[in-house]
């Protein structure tokens, strides 16, 4: 239980490259909202965070970027059923073990037959269900996980407070060292406002 609790905590810690997943969804004419998660309309592990989305032409192989917007921004758009065309915006609403992908505008029948949408997102880390399961993280995360687990279990095992403080400090050090390791490195460009 403690190990799975720790895995759940680490889900929200960062946006590691190794937990990114790509999923291609088919469009349905006039449909703007799709449930995503195992056993849902979009049958894949649900996204923790949506990173990128684009439309891809089935015939032309052209890619059209889709802006990821907040749920608030999506709710202020003209009602999806009154606008139809090429989806250019997407909002993601996470739920418990699933989520809802909302696109705007809803695709027309022609767009739905000629385009698909590719989602790039952070998937949840896998929980342990058997003693033979392995950690769903790269090797460099093993030490931080071991120390964070030791911190969680220390009160249960009666570890003295001073020793727990030392464990906490070591766990923080290991987690801080590895925290930025899985982040994407990219350039940033600034241009003057004209």
PyMOL commands that set and color helices and strands:
alter all, ss='L'
color gray80, all
select helices_A, chain A and resi 2-11+17-19+71-75+80-82+109-114+139-154+161-179
alter helices_A, ss='H'
color red, helices_A
select strands_A, chain A and resi 20-26+33-36+47-57+63-69+84-85+89-94+99-104+106-107+115-123
alter strands_A, ss='S'
color yellow, strands_A
deselect
rebuild
show_as cartoon
